[in-house]
Amino acid sequence: MKIEPTKEFACKLGIMLESKLIWYKHFHPFCDDVILEYEKPPYWIIELATVKYQGDAIGIVNRYIHSEPFVDEYLNSLHDHYIACLYMKYDRREISWASFLLGSGQYADHYQAVKVECEYFYELLNEYEAEEFDMELEHKKSEEIRDTFRNEITEMEEIYDVFRNYFKQYIRKEREA
């Protein structure tokens, strides 16, 4: 999959950054490739190539997203993708099931534009805690959520796979240095 540095892509990149699915070891090699590929690379990509702090990266991407021409309608259609990113982190065992449920509930509560209301996640968390973190319950409910967010997870996994290759490239170079 080839990624073009469009506003639509930037919206998804912003979500990946905000969910902490990716960080500078993922996006620095991507930025380097874009800078080398374009005669006049996008300024936001040049800026992004120079930062390591996650907050700065999010700020750069958000400034670009919220500049003209505006893509607010498209951006507002991507709230479910944040939950997909958290699910991917859970699936990779970067975060626990309880952390996934809490983070998803907080996000859904804050934005109220997710296809599942925040109460759903909070109720699952309460049930999970009441069942003393039962693995069978976790497995059953995680499959339910995977089905609910299947399209968003698939979409974000395609982009993440590209960034995972960049991450491996970064680690290889780091070890060689």
C-alpha positions as CSV (number, residue, x, y, z in Angstrom):
1,M,0.0,0.0,0.0
2,K,1.4,3.4,-1.0
3,I,0.4,6.3,1.2
4,E,-0.1,9.7,-0.2
5,P,0.3,12.7,2.2
6,T,-3.3,13.9,1.6
7,K,-5.6,15.6,4.2
8,E,-7.6,12.4,4.4
9,F,-4.5,10.4,5.3
10,A,-3.4,13.1,7.7
11,C,-6.8,12.7,9.6
12,K,-6.1,9.0,10.0
13,L,-2.5,9.7,11.0
14,G,-3.7,12.1,13.6
15,I,-5.9,9.5,15.1
16,M,-3.1,6.9,15.1
17,L,-0.9,9.5,16.9
18,E,-3.5,10.5,19.4
19,S,-4.2,6.9,20.3
20,K,-0.5,6.3,20.6
21,L,-0.7,3.4,18.1
22,I,2.4,4.9,16.4
23,W,5.1,7.3,17.4
24,Y,8.2,8.9,15.9
25,K,10.0,5.6,15.2
26,H,7.1,4.8,12.9
27,F,6.7,8.1,11.1
28,H,10.2,9.5,10.8
29,P,11.2,6.9,8.1
30,F,7.9,7.6,6.3
31,C,8.5,11.3,6.3
32,D,12.1,10.7,5.0
33,D,10.6,8.7,2.1
34,V,8.0,11.4,1.3
35,I,10.7,14.1,1.4
36,L,12.9,12.2,-1.0
37,E,10.0,11.3,-3.3
38,Y,8.6,14.8,-3.9
39,E,10.4,17.7,-5.5
40,K,8.4,20.0,-3.2
41,P,7.4,17.8,-0.2
42,P,4.5,19.0,1.9
43,Y,5.7,21.4,4.7
44,W,3.8,19.5,7.4
45,I,5.8,16.4,6.5
46,I,9.1,18.3,6.7
47,E,8.0,19.6,10.2
48,L,6.9,16.1,11.3
49,A,10.3,14.6,10.3
50,T,12.0,16.9,12.9
51,V,10.0,16.0,16.1
52,K,10.0,13.2,18.5
53,Y,7.6,14.4,21.2
54,Q,4.2,12.9,20.5
55,G,2.4,16.2,21.4
56,D,4.4,18.1,18.9
57,A,3.6,15.5,16.2
58,I,-0.1,15.7,17.0
59,G,0.0,19.5,16.8
60,I,1.7,19.5,13.4
61,V,-0.8,17.1,11.9
62,N,-3.7,18.9,13.5
63,R,-2.6,22.3,12.2
64,Y,-2.4,20.8,8.7
65,I,-5.8,19.1,9.0
66,H,-7.5,22.3,10.2
67,S,-6.0,24.5,7.5
68,E,-7.8,25.3,4.3
69,P,-9.3,23.5,2.5
70,F,-11.2,22.2,5.5
71,V,-12.1,18.5,5.8
72,D,-14.2,18.7,9.0
73,E,-16.9,16.5,7.6
74,Y,-14.4,13.8,6.7
75,L,-12.6,14.2,10.1
76,N,-15.9,13.9,12.0
77,S,-16.6,10.6,10.2
78,L,-13.5,9.0,11.7
79,H,-14.3,8.8,15.4
80,D,-14.8,5.1,15.3
81,H,-11.3,4.7,13.9
82,Y,-9.9,5.8,17.3
83,I,-11.7,2.9,19.0
84,A,-10.2,0.7,16.2
85,C,-6.7,1.9,17.0
86,L,-7.2,1.2,20.7
87,Y,-8.5,-2.3,19.8
88,M,-5.4,-2.9,17.7
89,K,-3.3,-1.9,20.7
90,Y,-5.3,-4.4,22.8
91,D,-5.0,-7.1,20.2
92,R,-1.2,-6.6,20.1
93,R,-1.2,-6.8,23.9
94,E,0.1,-3.2,24.3
95,I,-2.8,-2.5,26.6
96,S,-5.0,-4.6,28.7
97,W,-8.7,-5.3,28.1
98,A,-9.6,-3.1,31.1
99,S,-7.4,-0.3,29.7
100,F,-9.1,-0.7,26.2
101,L,-12.6,-0.5,27.8
102,L,-11.7,2.5,29.9
103,G,-10.0,4.4,27.1
104,S,-12.8,3.6,24.7
105,G,-15.4,4.7,27.2
106,Q,-13.6,8.0,27.9
107,Y,-13.2,8.7,24.2
108,A,-16.9,7.9,23.4
109,D,-18.0,10.0,26.3
110,H,-15.9,13.0,25.2
111,Y,-16.8,12.9,21.5
112,Q,-20.3,11.3,21.6
113,A,-20.0,10.5,17.9
114,V,-18.9,6.9,18.2
115,K,-21.2,4.2,16.9
116,V,-21.4,2.7,20.4
117,E,-22.2,4.9,23.4
118,C,-19.7,5.3,26.2
119,E,-22.0,3.5,28.7
120,Y,-21.5,0.3,26.6
121,F,-17.8,0.3,27.3
122,Y,-18.2,1.3,31.0
123,E,-20.8,-1.4,31.5
124,L,-18.4,-4.0,29.9
125,L,-15.6,-2.8,32.2
126,N,-17.9,-3.0,35.3
127,E,-18.9,-6.5,34.3
128,Y,-15.3,-7.5,33.6
129,E,-14.2,-6.3,37.0
130,A,-17.2,-8.0,38.7
131,E,-16.3,-11.3,37.1
132,E,-12.7,-10.8,38.4
133,F,-11.2,-10.3,35.0
134,D,-12.5,-13.5,33.5
135,M,-10.6,-14.5,30.4
136,E,-13.6,-16.2,28.8
137,L,-15.7,-13.1,29.2
138,E,-12.9,-11.0,27.8
139,H,-12.6,-13.2,24.7
140,K,-16.3,-13.2,24.1
141,K,-16.7,-9.4,24.4
142,S,-13.6,-8.7,22.5
143,E,-14.9,-10.7,19.5
144,E,-18.2,-8.7,19.8
145,I,-16.3,-5.4,19.6
146,R,-14.1,-6.7,16.8
147,D,-17.3,-7.4,14.8
148,T,-18.8,-4.0,15.6
149,F,-15.7,-2.1,14.5
150,R,-14.5,-4.6,11.8
151,N,-14.4,-2.1,8.9
152,E,-12.6,0.5,10.9
153,I,-10.1,-2.0,12.3
154,T,-9.4,-3.3,8.8
155,E,-8.9,0.2,7.4
156,M,-6.5,1.2,10.1
157,E,-4.6,-2.1,10.0
158,E,-3.8,-1.5,6.3
159,I,-2.2,1.8,7.2
160,Y,-0.6,0.5,10.4
161,D,1.1,-2.4,8.4
162,V,2.9,0.3,6.3
163,F,4.0,2.1,9.5
164,R,5.1,-1.2,11.1
165,N,7.5,-1.8,8.2
166,Y,8.8,1.7,8.8
167,F,9.2,1.0,12.5
168,K,11.2,-2.2,11.6
169,Q,13.4,-0.1,9.3
170,Y,14.0,2.5,12.0
171,I,15.0,-0.2,14.5
172,R,17.3,-1.9,12.0
173,K,19.1,1.4,11.3
174,E,19.3,2.1,15.0
175,R,21.0,-1.2,15.7
176,E,23.5,-0.7,12.8
177,A,24.5,2.7,14.2
